[in-house]
Amino acid sequence: MLKRLCVATASIFICLVYITSAASDGSVTQQCLSCICEAISGCNVTSGCSGNVCGAFRLSWGYWADAGKPTLEDDDPEKAEAFKNCALDANCASTAVQGYVNRFSQDCNGDGKVDCDDFALLHIVGGYGCVGATLPDAHGKRYKQCKEILGKV
Ligand SMILES: *[C@@H]1O[C@H](CO)[C@@H](O)[C@H](O)[C@H]1NC(C)=O
């Protein structure tokens, strides 16, 4: 389920797509998923595929495979369309993010805790290069705004 949440403050007006039924067995909260989605694409759920990435989370095939190839119910992970079908579905894509982040979970920014700041880096920079990395400007700005609005991520 997706819910749109718009907030106006003195400095910004922003709409968040709040993801309300993410996989519940992972460490990534729904607020965190929402902010990762916001950071990477403005959470554009109608963005389709461009280049080799698909959906609001901009998943690549390799990311999806690293995440354990989650699929829509009744889909077969070995089918050619399975990746795209999942990446374009907010729930399935959220499950993929959970899977990827759980797999690569680490303290990317070296602040002594593993939290959404690390998960955002894992998602955007990648599991192999997140240590010491920072979010690219545009992504970092959207992530920070989202975090301010949602409070706890
Ligand atoms: C979402 O992405 C599509 C395809 O790139 C684009 O046409 C549309 O304007 C985007 N929507 C928003 C709200 O940015």
The ligand as an ORCA input file, in Angstrom:
! r2SCAN-3c Opt
* xyz 0 1
  C       7.795     10.136    -12.941
  O       8.540      9.576    -13.977
  C       7.913      9.685    -15.246
  C       8.754      8.911    -16.249
  O      10.104      9.300    -16.213
  C       7.782     11.153    -15.597
  O       7.149     11.294    -16.848
  C       6.964     11.857    -14.526
  O       6.919     13.238    -14.773
  C       7.576     11.596    -13.157
  N       6.691     12.125    -12.141
  C       7.105     13.002    -11.238
  C       6.112     13.385    -10.213
  O       8.254     13.445    -11.227
*
